[in-house]
Amino acid sequence: MKISKVCVLVSSLITAGFLSAPAFAADKNPLSGYTIHVTAPHMMDGEVIGPFHHYCKPINDDVIQCILFESTEPNARMTEVEYMVSKKLTASAIPKWSHEKNWHDHKQEIETGRVAIMNPSDPKEQKALADYVAGTDGIIFHLWPKDAPIPDGSVHIAQSVGHWEEIHGKIPKDSVGSKK
């Protein structure tokens, strides 16, 4: 996507109001602006986990960063961080072996039908966001091991279900989200 199209998209999202209202803090600070809300399951160690609630914001034309939670409850654990990076930037900055092992294609993930856009809620804005994100690759850092009482310092790379399926074969849709 050309920068001018990105600027138009971001401007329309700001005008629509869902990129300007802070999700967590009234004052301007690094947490302001995490108003994009999507859900998607992930793969960890061959197991479908989630879906995870991604609260995201664009930080420039090439990067959207997301903080991921297990639920929308006030005390939900923040378990993951995801970066959505333009394909042109990942192609130039990430070695091929790392891209194939650690990154996933958001176009492919969206096409599985397992991603739900919660905010924005307007269908036209959802389509514009999905079209924009389809031009990015993602990497997910899983920080809180399953069933652990606290993070233990280990960091794992979670994967999108669609990327895992491309390598290992299809998973029935009804099994996604059934395990946490």
Backbone torsions as a table, in degrees:
resi	resn	phi	psi	omega
1	MET	NA	131.4	-179.8
2	LYS	-70.1	153.5	-177.7
3	ILE	-57.3	-38.9	-179.5
4	SER	-62.4	-38.6	177.2
5	LYS	-67.4	-38.6	178.0
6	VAL	-62.6	-45.0	179.8
7	CYS	-61.4	-42.0	177.7
8	VAL	-62.9	-44.2	179.4
9	LEU	-62.0	-50.4	-179.1
10	VAL	-61.8	-41.7	178.5
11	SER	-60.9	-42.7	180.0
12	SER	-67.9	-33.8	177.5
13	LEU	-69.2	-38.0	177.0
14	ILE	-67.2	-44.7	178.5
15	THR	-60.6	-38.1	179.5
16	ALA	-68.8	-18.2	173.4
17	GLY	99.4	-8.2	-175.4
18	PHE	-91.8	-7.3	173.3
19	LEU	-99.7	-11.0	-174.7
20	SER	-96.5	-27.3	-177.7
21	ALA	-84.2	123.0	-179.8
22	PRO	-65.5	139.7	-179.9
23	ALA	-82.2	-30.8	-170.9
24	PHE	-123.2	-21.0	-173.5
25	ALA	-141.5	143.2	179.8
26	ALA	-77.6	-31.0	-179.2
27	ASP	-86.9	157.3	175.5
28	LYS	-73.6	121.2	178.2
29	ASN	-160.0	177.2	-176.3
30	PRO	-58.7	-21.6	178.9
31	LEU	-84.8	-12.6	178.7
32	SER	-64.8	138.1	172.7
33	GLY	95.2	2.4	176.8
34	TYR	-80.7	68.7	-173.7
35	THR	-106.7	-12.5	173.6
36	ILE	-75.3	128.0	-178.0
37	HIS	-128.6	115.8	175.9
38	VAL	-129.4	156.5	173.9
39	THR	-122.5	146.3	177.3
40	ALA	-163.0	146.2	173.6
41	PRO	-81.7	163.9	176.8
42	HIS	-132.3	168.0	174.7
43	MET	-110.7	132.6	173.6
44	MET	-137.1	122.8	178.2
45	ASP	52.3	40.9	177.5
46	GLY	75.9	9.1	-179.4
47	GLU	-117.2	137.2	175.3
48	VAL	-76.9	127.1	176.8
49	ILE	-128.2	154.3	180.0
50	GLY	107.3	-158.6	13.0
51	PRO	-74.4	153.6	178.9
52	PHE	-103.2	144.6	177.7
53	HIS	-92.9	113.7	-179.1
54	HIS	-96.5	120.6	172.2
55	TYR	-108.5	116.9	-166.8
56	CYS	-127.6	158.1	171.0
57	LYS	-151.0	144.1	173.4
58	PRO	-73.5	134.5	175.8
59	ILE	-106.0	-15.4	170.0
60	ASN	-164.9	-173.4	-176.6
61	ASP	-66.2	-18.8	-175.3
62	ASP	-109.4	-13.4	-172.5
63	VAL	-133.2	130.0	167.9
64	ILE	-115.3	131.7	177.3
65	GLN	-114.0	145.7	-174.7
66	CYS	-132.4	142.1	172.4
67	ILE	-107.3	128.2	-173.5
68	LEU	-112.3	138.0	-179.1
69	PHE	-125.8	156.8	178.6
70	GLU	-73.4	-26.2	-178.8
71	SER	-154.2	-174.5	176.3
72	THR	-102.2	9.5	178.2
73	GLU	-65.0	149.0	-178.8
74	PRO	-55.6	-32.3	-179.2
75	ASN	-106.3	26.4	179.5
76	ALA	-61.4	143.2	178.5
77	ARG	-75.1	134.0	171.2
78	MET	-82.7	112.0	-172.1
79	THR	-108.6	-19.6	-173.9
80	GLU	-147.3	161.5	171.1
81	VAL	-129.4	135.6	177.3
82	GLU	-127.4	141.4	173.2
83	TYR	-114.3	130.8	174.8
84	MET	-109.4	116.3	-171.0
85	VAL	-123.7	137.9	180.0
86	SER	-53.2	142.7	-179.6
87	LYS	-59.5	-34.5	179.7
88	LYS	-65.4	-36.1	179.7
89	LEU	-74.6	-42.4	178.7
90	THR	-64.9	-37.6	180.0
91	ALA	-62.2	-31.9	-177.2
92	SER	-94.2	-19.6	-172.4
93	ALA	-113.0	-17.2	-174.8
94	ILE	-109.6	127.7	176.2
95	PRO	-60.0	146.4	-176.5
96	LYS	-54.7	-43.3	-178.1
97	TRP	-61.8	-39.3	179.6
98	SER	-70.6	-40.5	179.2
99	HIS	-60.3	-47.1	-178.2
100	GLU	-66.5	-35.4	-175.8
101	LYS	-85.0	-41.4	-167.4
102	ASN	-108.9	-20.3	-174.0
103	TRP	-104.3	161.7	175.8
104	HIS	-138.1	153.9	-178.1
105	ASP	-87.1	118.7	-179.0
106	HIS	-70.2	-28.0	175.0
107	LYS	-59.4	-46.6	179.5
108	GLN	-63.3	-42.6	-179.4
109	GLU	-63.7	-44.2	178.9
110	ILE	-62.0	-40.9	-178.1
111	GLU	-65.0	-19.0	177.3
112	THR	-69.7	-18.3	-177.9
113	GLY	80.7	9.2	-177.0
114	ARG	-98.1	-0.3	177.5
115	VAL	-99.4	130.3	177.0
116	ALA	-118.1	128.4	176.5
117	ILE	-93.5	116.1	-179.0
118	MET	-92.0	-38.2	177.7
119	ASN	-142.5	121.1	16.1
120	PRO	-75.2	158.8	-178.4
121	SER	-98.9	-16.5	178.4
122	ASP	-71.6	128.1	-177.5
123	PRO	-56.1	-37.1	179.0
124	LYS	-67.1	-41.0	178.6
125	GLU	-68.9	-35.9	177.0
126	GLN	-62.7	-44.0	179.6
127	LYS	-64.2	-43.1	179.0
128	ALA	-61.8	-41.9	179.1
129	LEU	-65.9	-46.4	179.3
130	ALA	-60.6	-41.4	178.6
131	ASP	-63.3	-41.1	179.0
132	TYR	-66.0	-49.2	-177.8
133	VAL	-65.2	-28.8	177.5
134	ALA	-61.1	-18.3	177.4
135	GLY	-92.2	16.4	-179.3
136	THR	-123.4	160.8	170.0
137	ASP	-110.2	153.6	-178.8
138	GLY	-124.7	152.0	171.0
139	ILE	-134.3	133.9	-175.3
140	ILE	-118.1	122.2	175.2
141	PHE	-100.8	112.3	179.8
142	HIS	-89.5	120.7	-169.4
143	LEU	-108.5	-17.7	-174.2
144	TRP	-124.3	104.7	-176.6
145	PRO	-59.7	144.9	178.9
146	LYS	-54.0	133.8	177.0
147	ASP	66.6	4.6	177.6
148	ALA	-81.5	142.4	-179.4
149	PRO	-70.9	-25.9	178.1
150	ILE	-148.0	162.8	172.5
151	PRO	-61.5	141.4	-175.3
152	ASP	-110.2	8.5	-179.9
153	GLY	96.0	-10.9	177.7
154	SER	-81.1	146.0	177.3
155	VAL	-128.2	128.1	178.6
156	HIS	-120.0	156.6	175.3
157	ILE	-98.1	110.0	173.8
158	ALA	-77.8	164.9	-176.5
159	GLN	-132.2	154.2	173.0
160	SER	-71.3	151.2	179.1
161	VAL	-62.6	-40.7	-179.5
162	GLY	-62.0	-40.4	178.2
163	HIS	-65.5	-44.0	179.4
164	TRP	-61.5	-43.2	179.8
165	GLU	-63.3	-36.4	179.1
166	GLU	-59.9	-36.0	-178.4
167	ILE	-85.4	-40.1	-169.6
168	HIS	-112.3	-10.5	-178.9
169	GLY	110.0	161.1	-173.6
170	LYS	-67.6	146.8	174.4
171	ILE	-111.7	136.5	176.8
172	PRO	-58.4	134.7	-177.7
173	LYS	-56.9	-34.4	-176.9
174	ASP	-70.6	-14.4	177.9
175	SER	-86.6	-14.5	179.7
176	VAL	-75.5	129.1	179.5
177	GLY	87.2	-0.2	-178.4
178	SER	-84.3	-15.6	-179.6
179	LYS	-118.2	142.3	177.0
180	LYS	-121.5	NA	NA
